[in-house]
Amino acid sequence: MKRKKPNYKLRRNVAKIIIVIIILLPIIIINKTKILHAPIYLQNMKYSKLISSFFSANYTNDETKDILEKLKKEKIIDKVNTNYISALNDKGYNHNTINFVITNFSKTDMTKMLNKKYDKDFEEYITLDFFKYSKYNRYVSYQKDHPSLSLDDVVVRVELNLDKDPYEDATEEKNPNSLDALVNKHRHISKDYKPTDLVNMEDGYANNLYGVKEIRKETYEQFKKMVDAAKKDDIVFYAESAYRDYEYQDQLYEEYVNEFGQEKADTFAARAGYSEHQLGTTLDLANVWTIEEGDPEYEWIEKNGYKYGFIFRYKKSKEDITGFEAEGWHIRYVGVEAATIIHKKNITFDEYWLKYISNKKSSN
Ligand SMILES: [Zn+2]
């Protein structure tokens, strides 16, 4: 008698179903318990902690409604806030956003928000580094003017005050002696600042034809190393301009204003107090002619400068952030560590300062 071949297909399917049940069952049970016991679990907590644990549990919208009802009935949470939570929930806001709104907004602001359409961008904005609700209107209007930017870029640029006019509400860099000092059209240094470790540059490293150039000591040591390394690759450049004091910068700027008018002068020349040259860590380079973006000298420094701590401060691709027309001749010493990050991430010094320096300060 022929034995019947076992039905492997059926067996396989039965096995699959059993496996799925084994996996799903505990999840279903845990979830049920989680929801049923939530109010008991939450009632011993302080209100703010309760709200954040509630949201970190990531309930679905329907679960949220259920739990809120229970919490309200048991008088564990305030009815007014519950109404806001439900209303925001109904509008489609996710738990992270609701948590943010409930914890940070006044009742007036919450009501205002509920009267408006669901704001998708708001949900993304609040997750971003540097987001500050007080600047929300500035983000929205900057974004309107720069629709191609990501919301992250919008927040960073508003934080750098790029939505304001140059020189408007400028703040003072109180630590100009630091290699991390930020000087731009929104941040200036004191008229009286003069580095205390300036040294004279030797001929060959600087064009000293019209007076000996000065630069801070560490910047000079590193610059010499860079120039010597470049020479080995048959690349030659030297400093055409280095440290400039406040009075000299003022005189330069005024000359440009007289020749080109203020609006034009502001696109390429810094006002006194707003020039990095006063830091003593900045050099303008030449090789007979001023170095421009794309020149072999520029390309060499772009590729190798960071190893010695130097960066280009004003690039063509970053004009909208730096506020200056490209200056392929203007380099700044920021130290090897900072220069490496700026080089690898292809960011401006302004962005580096915001993300790595100002952030560190404020979290201390
Ligand atoms: Zn310069």
Boltz pocket constraint, residues with backbone or C-beta under 6 A from the ligand:
constraints:
  - pocket:
      binder: B
      contacts: [[A, 277], [A, 282], [A, 283], [A, 284], [A, 329], [A, 330], [A, 331]]
      max_distance: 6.0
